[in-house]
């Protein structure tokens, strides 16, 4: 989506998290780094660098879902490592902040200039998505941002857009949902 395609007449703008606010791979690569450090410590072998490189390559060539199975097969890891990875992915304390895309920063500034609201509407594990949000360098844009989780709303049989519109005393047409990366 082009940043010029975002309408300027809405009262609230909702944003997905992954690859919209920041590159998802920035989060995953830091989790891979932390996981590799954990494995290196547990195995008492100097393999963290090799593991990170392997995980990164599998991610880039085959996608996120292939990383842990490939790692388990290549390094003969047990399911305990899979559980540790999954726990770490949700609860990681990242060494570096996640940086908002420049286009998102520009859009946020424009939205706030017009006194419109910014919200997050994200799909996936709420704890994982919240952890990602916690590690973003918001540049001051995070004031009064409400976060909504698609999975939680749908579990309660609520349509996310209708619910958010109602909660903010808006009509559905006054909301705009950004679900893909913006370009200038």
C-alpha positions, 0 to 999 in steps of 0.5 A, a space after each residue: 500500500 502506498 502512503 498516499 492511498 491512506 485517506 485523510 478523512 478518518 477519525 481513527 486509524 488502526 494498524 496491524 503489527 507485523 510488517 506494518 509497524 516494523 519488519 517482523 524479521 527484526 523481532 524474530 532475528 533477535 529471538 533467534 539470537 537469544 535462543 542461540 545463546 540459551 542453547 549455547 549455555 545449555 549445551 556448553 558448546 560454542 555454537 550460538 553464532 552458527 545457530 543464529 546463521 542457520 536459523 536466519 538462513 532457514 527463515 529467509 529461504 523457507 519461512 518462519 514456520 520451518 525454522 524450529 523443525 529444521 533446527 531440531 532435525 539438523 542439530 537433533 534437538 529434543 522437544 524441550 528446546 521447541 518449548 523453550 523457543 516458544 516460551 522465549 518467542 512470547 516473553 523475550 526481552 529484546 536487546 534492541 528496540 524495534 524501530 517503526 518504519 519511517 512511513 509509519 512515523 510520518 503517517 502517525 504524525 499526520 494522523 495526530 496533527 488532524 486530532 484523529 486516533 491511532 489504535 492497534 488491531 492485531 491478529 495472533 497470540 495476544 501475549 506475543 503481539 503485546 511483547 512486540 509492542 512493548 519493545 517498539 521505540 515509539 518515538 512518543 507516538 504511543 500516547 493514548 494508543 488502544 490495543 485490540 486483539 482480533 483473536 480475543 474479540 472473535 472469541 467473544 463473538 464480536 466483530 473487531 471493527 464494529 466493536 472498536 467503532 462502538 467503543 470509540 463512538 464512531 461509525 464503521 466508515 470513520 475507521 481505516 485499517 492498515 494491514 500492509 506495509 506502506 511505501 512513500 
